């Protein structure tokens, strides 16, 4: 396996069937958690940005000269998107000084589900980015889905902590 294929398939997760995007997202959650444990929110943000640019480059290499600009096995974009969806959880815990091993399951499950919802449903502006036939478009639709999921996670956390926790 070439280095760019290893990157774009997120260490092979994108080769799993069915639903490689869901497998890629699922594989990215524990890696995001590990990044949070090792370096908190700043490391998760830095890794997300780095992987975005590396993924963009690797996607360009892997799709060069091919008719399919977004093959299903390319899931590095899902990793970036779900890590963005995890930002409110990681950022909130880091800001509050909570032990980094604490990563409450409702938050990461919500991030996973909301990210997959927006990535599959593709509401505007996710659909706008998805229509781009470029490696940047491959990455951007998942970035936007991740931002939308992060907003839902943030609102859900606010409601939960304001109205249901004393």
C-alpha atoms as an extended CHARMM CRD file, in Angstrom:
* protein
*
       166  EXT
         1         1  UNK       CA              0.0000000000        0.0000000000        0.0000000000  PROA      1               0.0000000000
         2         2  UNK       CA              1.3970000000        3.3870000000       -0.9730000000  PROA      2               0.0000000000
         3         3  UNK       CA              1.7910000000        6.1000000000        1.6630000000  PROA      3               0.0000000000
         4         4  UNK       CA             -0.9150000000        8.2420000000        0.0310000000  PROA      4               0.0000000000
         5         5  UNK       CA             -3.3410000000        5.3080000000       -0.0630000000  PROA      5               0.0000000000
         6         6  UNK       CA             -2.5970000000        4.5880000000        3.5970000000  PROA      6               0.0000000000
         7         7  UNK       CA             -3.3980000000        8.2340000000        4.3830000000  PROA      7               0.0000000000
         8         8  UNK       CA             -6.5490000000        8.5250000000        2.2700000000  PROA      8               0.0000000000
         9         9  UNK       CA             -7.9880000000        5.2550000000        3.5900000000  PROA      9               0.0000000000
        10        10  UNK       CA             -7.1790000000        6.2980000000        7.1670000000  PROA      10              0.0000000000
        11        11  UNK       CA             -4.8680000000        3.3400000000        7.7230000000  PROA      11              0.0000000000
        12        12  UNK       CA             -7.1440000000        1.0320000000        5.7490000000  PROA      12              0.0000000000
        13        13  UNK       CA            -10.4730000000        1.8210000000        7.4410000000  PROA      13              0.0000000000
        14        14  UNK       CA            -11.8450000000        3.0510000000        4.1080000000  PROA      14              0.0000000000
        15        15  UNK       CA            -11.3240000000       -0.3910000000        2.6110000000  PROA      15              0.0000000000
        16        16  UNK       CA            -13.9030000000       -1.9490000000        4.9660000000  PROA      16              0.0000000000
        17        17  UNK       CA            -17.3350000000       -2.6950000000        3.5230000000  PROA      17              0.0000000000
        18        18  UNK       CA            -20.1490000000       -1.8420000000        3.6680000000  PROA      18              0.0000000000
        19        19  UNK       CA            -20.2720000000        1.8840000000        4.4440000000  PROA      19              0.0000000000
        20        20  UNK       CA            -16.5660000000        2.8300000000        4.3120000000  PROA      20              0.0000000000
        21        21  UNK       CA            -17.3730000000        6.4090000000        5.3870000000  PROA      21              0.0000000000
        22        22  UNK       CA            -18.9480000000        5.1320000000        8.5790000000  PROA      22              0.0000000000
        23        23  UNK       CA            -15.9730000000        2.8320000000        9.2010000000  PROA      23              0.0000000000
        24        24  UNK       CA            -13.5710000000        5.7220000000        8.6270000000  PROA      24              0.0000000000
        25        25  UNK       CA            -15.5390000000        7.9050000000       11.0300000000  PROA      25              0.0000000000
        26        26  UNK       CA            -15.6500000000        5.1360000000       13.6330000000  PROA      26              0.0000000000
        27        27  UNK       CA            -11.8970000000        4.5790000000       13.3220000000  PROA      27              0.0000000000
        28        28  UNK       CA            -11.2360000000        8.2990000000       13.7610000000  PROA      28              0.0000000000
        29        29  UNK       CA            -13.1210000000        8.6000000000       17.0760000000  PROA      29              0.0000000000
        30        30  UNK       CA            -10.5950000000        6.6560000000       19.2220000000  PROA      30              0.0000000000
        31        31  UNK       CA             -7.7100000000        8.4310000000       17.4940000000  PROA      31              0.0000000000
        32        32  UNK       CA             -9.3420000000       11.7760000000       18.3010000000  PROA      32              0.0000000000
        33        33  UNK       CA             -9.7990000000       10.6250000000       21.8990000000  PROA      33              0.0000000000
        34        34  UNK       CA             -6.1360000000        9.6280000000       22.0900000000  PROA      34              0.0000000000
        35        35  UNK       CA             -5.0900000000       13.0340000000       20.7340000000  PROA      35              0.0000000000
        36        36  UNK       CA             -7.2420000000       14.6790000000       23.4190000000  PROA      36              0.0000000000
        37        37  UNK       CA             -5.6810000000       12.5140000000       26.1480000000  PROA      37              0.0000000000
        38        38  UNK       CA             -2.1230000000       13.1880000000       24.9940000000  PROA      38              0.0000000000
        39        39  UNK       CA             -2.3750000000       16.9200000000       24.3250000000  PROA      39              0.0000000000
        40        40  UNK       CA             -5.8710000000       18.1440000000       25.0590000000  PROA      40              0.0000000000
        41        41  UNK       CA             -7.8690000000       20.4130000000       22.8030000000  PROA      41              0.0000000000
        42        42  UNK       CA             -4.8160000000       22.1960000000       21.3200000000  PROA      42              0.0000000000
        43        43  UNK       CA             -3.3890000000       18.9110000000       20.0050000000  PROA      43              0.0000000000
        44        44  UNK       CA             -6.7490000000       17.8180000000       18.5830000000  PROA      44              0.0000000000
        45        45  UNK       CA             -7.0670000000       21.1340000000       16.7200000000  PROA      45              0.0000000000
        46        46  UNK       CA             -3.4620000000       21.0070000000       15.4640000000  PROA      46              0.0000000000
        47        47  UNK       CA             -3.8670000000       17.3830000000       14.3220000000  PROA      47              0.0000000000
        48        48  UNK       CA             -7.1430000000       18.2220000000       12.5890000000  PROA      48              0.0000000000
        49        49  UNK       CA             -5.5150000000       21.0550000000       10.6430000000  PROA      49              0.0000000000
        50        50  UNK       CA             -2.4460000000       18.9920000000        9.7850000000  PROA      50              0.0000000000
        51        51  UNK       CA             -4.5080000000       16.0060000000        8.6520000000  PROA      51              0.0000000000
        52        52  UNK       CA             -6.7240000000       18.3080000000        6.5730000000  PROA      52              0.0000000000
        53        53  UNK       CA             -3.7490000000       19.5390000000        4.5670000000  PROA      53              0.0000000000
        54        54  UNK       CA             -2.0540000000       16.1370000000        4.3530000000  PROA      54              0.0000000000
        55        55  UNK       CA             -5.3830000000       14.5640000000        3.3680000000  PROA      55              0.0000000000
        56        56  UNK       CA             -5.9690000000       17.1950000000        0.6930000000  PROA      56              0.0000000000
        57        57  UNK       CA             -2.5340000000       16.4810000000       -0.7820000000  PROA      57              0.0000000000
        58        58  UNK       CA             -2.9180000000       12.6880000000       -0.5790000000  PROA      58              0.0000000000
        59        59  UNK       CA             -6.3920000000       12.8580000000       -2.1260000000  PROA      59              0.0000000000
        60        60  UNK       CA             -4.9800000000       14.8990000000       -5.0060000000  PROA      60              0.0000000000
        61        61  UNK       CA             -2.3130000000       12.2520000000       -5.5780000000  PROA      61              0.0000000000
        62        62  UNK       CA             -4.7500000000        9.3390000000       -5.3290000000  PROA      62              0.0000000000
        63        63  UNK       CA             -7.3730000000       10.8390000000       -7.6710000000  PROA      63              0.0000000000
        64        64  UNK       CA             -5.0300000000       12.3710000000      -10.2710000000  PROA      64              0.0000000000
        65        65  UNK       CA             -6.0130000000       11.2200000000      -13.7610000000  PROA      65              0.0000000000
        66        66  UNK       CA             -9.0240000000        9.2240000000      -12.5500000000  PROA      66              0.0000000000
        67        67  UNK       CA            -12.6850000000        9.7410000000      -13.4360000000  PROA      67              0.0000000000
        68        68  UNK       CA            -13.8960000000        9.2970000000       -9.8600000000  PROA      68              0.0000000000
        69        69  UNK       CA            -12.8390000000       12.3890000000       -7.9150000000  PROA      69              0.0000000000
        70        70  UNK       CA            -14.2030000000       11.0270000000       -4.5960000000  PROA      70              0.0000000000
        71        71  UNK       CA            -13.8870000000        7.2330000000       -4.3680000000  PROA      71              0.0000000000
        72        72  UNK       CA            -15.6480000000        5.6910000000       -1.3800000000  PROA      72              0.0000000000
        73        73  UNK       CA            -12.4140000000        4.3190000000        0.0970000000  PROA      73              0.0000000000
        74        74  UNK       CA            -11.0980000000        7.8580000000        0.6570000000  PROA      74              0.0000000000
        75        75  UNK       CA            -12.1100000000        8.5040000000        4.2580000000  PROA      75              0.0000000000
        76        76  UNK       CA             -9.4130000000       10.8580000000        5.5210000000  PROA      76              0.0000000000
        77        77  UNK       CA            -12.0090000000       13.5930000000        5.0690000000  PROA      77              0.0000000000
        78        78  UNK       CA            -14.3070000000       11.7670000000        7.5030000000  PROA      78              0.0000000000
        79        79  UNK       CA            -11.5320000000       11.7370000000       10.0960000000  PROA      79              0.0000000000
        80        80  UNK       CA            -11.0950000000       15.5010000000        9.7880000000  PROA      80              0.0000000000
        81        81  UNK       CA            -14.8430000000       16.1020000000        9.8840000000  PROA      81              0.0000000000
        82        82  UNK       CA            -15.5520000000       14.0160000000       12.9700000000  PROA      82              0.0000000000
        83        83  UNK       CA            -12.5690000000       15.5300000000       14.7920000000  PROA      83              0.0000000000
        84        84  UNK       CA            -14.1100000000       18.9510000000       14.1600000000  PROA      84              0.0000000000
        85        85  UNK       CA            -17.3870000000       17.5890000000       15.5410000000  PROA      85              0.0000000000
        86        86  UNK       CA            -15.4400000000       16.5520000000       18.6750000000  PROA      86              0.0000000000
        87        87  UNK       CA            -13.9450000000       20.0350000000       19.1770000000  PROA      87              0.0000000000
        88        88  UNK       CA            -16.7350000000       21.3120000000       21.5080000000  PROA      88              0.0000000000
        89        89  UNK       CA            -16.3840000000       18.2560000000       23.7340000000  PROA      89              0.0000000000
        90        90  UNK       CA            -12.5830000000       18.3460000000       23.8190000000  PROA      90              0.0000000000
        91        91  UNK       CA            -12.4620000000       22.1400000000       24.1440000000  PROA      91              0.0000000000
        92        92  UNK       CA            -14.9900000000       22.2300000000       26.9590000000  PROA      92              0.0000000000
        93        93  UNK       CA            -13.2670000000       19.5060000000       28.9330000000  PROA      93              0.0000000000
        94        94  UNK       CA             -9.8300000000       21.0460000000       28.3790000000  PROA      94              0.0000000000
        95        95  UNK       CA            -11.0530000000       24.5360000000       29.3600000000  PROA      95              0.0000000000
        96        96  UNK       CA            -12.6660000000       23.1580000000       32.5280000000  PROA      96              0.0000000000
        97        97  UNK       CA             -9.4600000000       21.3360000000       33.4670000000  PROA      97              0.0000000000
        98        98  UNK       CA            -11.1650000000       17.9480000000       33.4920000000  PROA      98              0.0000000000
        99        99  UNK       CA             -8.8980000000       14.8840000000       33.5650000000  PROA      99              0.0000000000
       100       100  UNK       CA             -8.1000000000       14.1530000000       29.9050000000  PROA      100             0.0000000000
       101       101  UNK       CA             -9.1440000000       10.5170000000       30.3040000000  PROA      101             0.0000000000
       102       102  UNK       CA            -12.7040000000       11.7240000000       30.8550000000  PROA      102             0.0000000000
       103       103  UNK       CA            -14.3950000000       11.8710000000       27.4550000000  PROA      103             0.0000000000
       104       104  UNK       CA            -18.1170000000       11.3980000000       28.1450000000  PROA      104             0.0000000000
       105       105  UNK       CA            -19.8150000000        8.9870000000       25.7920000000  PROA      105             0.0000000000
       106       106  UNK       CA            -22.9160000000       11.1010000000       25.0790000000  PROA      106             0.0000000000
       107       107  UNK       CA            -20.6770000000       13.7620000000       23.5510000000  PROA      107             0.0000000000
       108       108  UNK       CA            -18.6820000000       11.5430000000       21.2390000000  PROA      108             0.0000000000
       109       109  UNK       CA            -21.7220000000        9.4800000000       20.2780000000  PROA      109             0.0000000000
       110       110  UNK       CA            -23.5680000000       12.7040000000       19.4610000000  PROA      110             0.0000000000
       111       111  UNK       CA            -20.5950000000       13.9700000000       17.4470000000  PROA      111             0.0000000000
       112       112  UNK       CA            -20.4210000000       10.6750000000       15.5310000000  PROA      112             0.0000000000
       113       113  UNK       CA            -24.1620000000       10.5560000000       14.7950000000  PROA      113             0.0000000000
       114       114  UNK       CA            -24.5350000000       14.2210000000       13.8800000000  PROA      114             0.0000000000
       115       115  UNK       CA            -21.4590000000       14.1550000000       11.6660000000  PROA      115             0.0000000000
       116       116  UNK       CA            -22.6870000000       11.0530000000        9.8090000000  PROA      116             0.0000000000
       117       117  UNK       CA            -26.1630000000       12.6100000000        9.4740000000  PROA      117             0.0000000000
       118       118  UNK       CA            -24.8170000000       15.7810000000        7.8510000000  PROA      118             0.0000000000
       119       119  UNK       CA            -22.2540000000       13.8810000000        5.7680000000  PROA      119             0.0000000000
       120       120  UNK       CA            -24.8810000000       11.5110000000        4.3320000000  PROA      120             0.0000000000
       121       121  UNK       CA            -27.8140000000       13.9470000000        4.0920000000  PROA      121             0.0000000000
       122       122  UNK       CA            -25.6060000000       16.7070000000        2.6340000000  PROA      122             0.0000000000
       123       123  UNK       CA            -27.7290000000       19.7810000000        3.3810000000  PROA      123             0.0000000000
       124       124  UNK       CA            -26.5100000000       23.0780000000        1.9860000000  PROA      124             0.0000000000
       125       125  UNK       CA            -23.6060000000       24.0990000000        2.2960000000  PROA      125             0.0000000000
       126       126  UNK       CA            -22.2940000000       20.5070000000        2.5520000000  PROA      126             0.0000000000
       127       127  UNK       CA            -23.8970000000       19.7710000000       -0.8350000000  PROA      127             0.0000000000
       128       128  UNK       CA            -22.2370000000       22.8640000000       -2.3440000000  PROA      128             0.0000000000
       129       129  UNK       CA            -18.7730000000       21.6000000000       -1.3710000000  PROA      129             0.0000000000
       130       130  UNK       CA            -19.6330000000       18.0270000000       -2.3840000000  PROA      130             0.0000000000
       131       131  UNK       CA            -20.3690000000       19.1860000000       -5.9480000000  PROA      131             0.0000000000
       132       132  UNK       CA            -16.8040000000       20.4200000000       -6.3630000000  PROA      132             0.0000000000
       133       133  UNK       CA            -14.9200000000       17.8740000000       -8.4230000000  PROA      133             0.0000000000
       134       134  UNK       CA            -11.6080000000       18.6010000000       -6.7390000000  PROA      134             0.0000000000
       135       135  UNK       CA             -9.5730000000       17.1750000000       -3.8620000000  PROA      135             0.0000000000
       136       136  UNK       CA            -10.3960000000       20.3440000000       -1.9000000000  PROA      136             0.0000000000
       137       137  UNK       CA            -14.1070000000       19.6430000000       -2.4190000000  PROA      137             0.0000000000
       138       138  UNK       CA            -13.5960000000       16.0970000000       -1.1260000000  PROA      138             0.0000000000
       139       139  UNK       CA            -12.1670000000       17.5210000000        2.0880000000  PROA      139             0.0000000000
       140       140  UNK       CA            -14.4370000000       20.5690000000        2.4340000000  PROA      140             0.0000000000
       141       141  UNK       CA            -17.8050000000       18.8230000000        2.4470000000  PROA      141             0.0000000000
       142       142  UNK       CA            -16.7290000000       16.8610000000        5.5160000000  PROA      142             0.0000000000
       143       143  UNK       CA            -15.2310000000       19.9360000000        7.1650000000  PROA      143             0.0000000000
       144       144  UNK       CA            -18.5760000000       21.7060000000        6.7670000000  PROA      144             0.0000000000
       145       145  UNK       CA            -20.4880000000       18.6280000000        7.9960000000  PROA      145             0.0000000000
       146       146  UNK       CA            -18.1270000000       18.5730000000       10.9820000000  PROA      146             0.0000000000
       147       147  UNK       CA            -18.7850000000       22.2460000000       11.7650000000  PROA      147             0.0000000000
       148       148  UNK       CA            -22.5300000000       21.6580000000       11.5580000000  PROA      148             0.0000000000
       149       149  UNK       CA            -22.2260000000       18.6330000000       13.8420000000  PROA      149             0.0000000000
       150       150  UNK       CA            -20.0740000000       20.6510000000       16.2670000000  PROA      150             0.0000000000
       151       151  UNK       CA            -22.8110000000       23.2790000000       16.4480000000  PROA      151             0.0000000000
       152       152  UNK       CA            -25.4140000000       20.6210000000       17.2720000000  PROA      152             0.0000000000
       153       153  UNK       CA            -23.1040000000       19.0620000000       19.8840000000  PROA      153             0.0000000000
       154       154  UNK       CA            -22.5520000000       22.5020000000       21.4390000000  PROA      154             0.0000000000
       155       155  UNK       CA            -26.2670000000       23.2770000000       21.6150000000  PROA      155             0.0000000000
       156       156  UNK       CA            -27.0200000000       19.8180000000       23.0230000000  PROA      156             0.0000000000
       157       157  UNK       CA            -24.3050000000       20.2370000000       25.6660000000  PROA      157             0.0000000000
       158       158  UNK       CA            -25.6240000000       23.6880000000       26.6010000000  PROA      158             0.0000000000
       159       159  UNK       CA            -29.1740000000       22.3750000000       26.9650000000  PROA      159             0.0000000000
       160       160  UNK       CA            -28.0300000000       19.3020000000       28.8820000000  PROA      160             0.0000000000
       161       161  UNK       CA            -25.8180000000       21.2290000000       31.2870000000  PROA      161             0.0000000000
       162       162  UNK       CA            -28.2610000000       24.0960000000       31.7410000000  PROA      162             0.0000000000
       163       163  UNK       CA            -31.5230000000       22.2260000000       32.2000000000  PROA      163             0.0000000000
       164       164  UNK       CA            -30.7250000000       18.6550000000       33.1760000000  PROA      164             0.0000000000
       165       165  UNK       CA            -27.6770000000       18.8850000000       35.4690000000  PROA      165             0.0000000000
       166       166  UNK       CA            -27.5840000000       20.5680000000       38.8310000000  PROA      166             0.0000000000
